[in-house]
Amino acid sequence: MQETATPHDSQTGAEPLLDVKGLHVAFDAPAGTARILEDVNLAIHSGEILGVVGESGSGKSVTAMSIIRLLSKPGRVTEGSVIFRNQDLLALNKDQMRHIRGSEIAMIFQNPRSSLNPVFKIGRTMREVLKVHEGLKPKEADRRAMELLSSVGLGDPASILKRYPHQVSGGMAQRIMIALALASRPHLLIADEPTTALDVTIQYQIIRLLKQLRDETGLAQIVITHNLGVVAELCDRVAVMYAGSVVEEAPVVDLFDAPRHPYTKGLLAARAAHASGERRLQTIPGQVPDLLNRPSGCAFRTRCPFAADICATARPPVEDDGSRKIACHRWKEIA
């Protein structure tokens, strides 16, 4: 197993920078309404990196898009609040939210090249961002753009400003997106699969950069990924999502050393088998439930080797043992 990230002081006694409370999201479809998120609760403090992991379709990206209110139709938030710096983002009007998005909360996406306009040079894109968010004139914007590119480890920034997106590598494109995200000195960065499709060396460089930004500026980060190795290297805490709910949340060291939820145990067992070179792949049997017809009780019960009668009838409450949160009826028995 890779070494896990060293815990970072996250001002746990202070008010969270971001506090997602009881978030529910539904998608309306001809066949009915799919309850994509069910009672999601997440909190992050300044200077902390929170990893959000789970299978495809677990609700990771929907959670992120709901936080910054970029959820596409037919998705809609049906319940909950998103408290950021003591204000509920879900209660803001569009102009107020537009000011926060990009200036106080920034987001980078899985495919950095697709986020850059292919017909504009990098310099034009960065000038536009700096004009809108910082009010800088072209020459000032160019100077600031070169500072930002240098801050994310890109040499010869003047040359990069003259290139088109297709003229830079995937790793360079991701660094450019991080530089754009930092343009307005945000308090929170949401990174959706920031290392996907990058080779291992470049992945490590991006992880090191995100750590450096946290250490030097106190930038809080939510890192959405399916890669448990990234979580182990980068994050302070991790929230595990399954079928639209957080089933376990813990300091990353504690979770890797002693997972409590059966789903988390299955994820880590599969990763351990891969890391040890076992020929037989460890898997979690069964399928994710149909969110148009959510099963009663625990959403994981049909795949869980520890399921009992209560799991079929009652949704498991989230229990807090002081250092972690677990949504499982039987976690104390199977720990």
Summary of the structure (lengths in Angstrom):
residues: 335
radius of gyration: 20.6
end to end distance: 20.3
largest distance: 68.0
contacts: 1076
relative contact order: 0.15
helix: 40%
strand: 22%
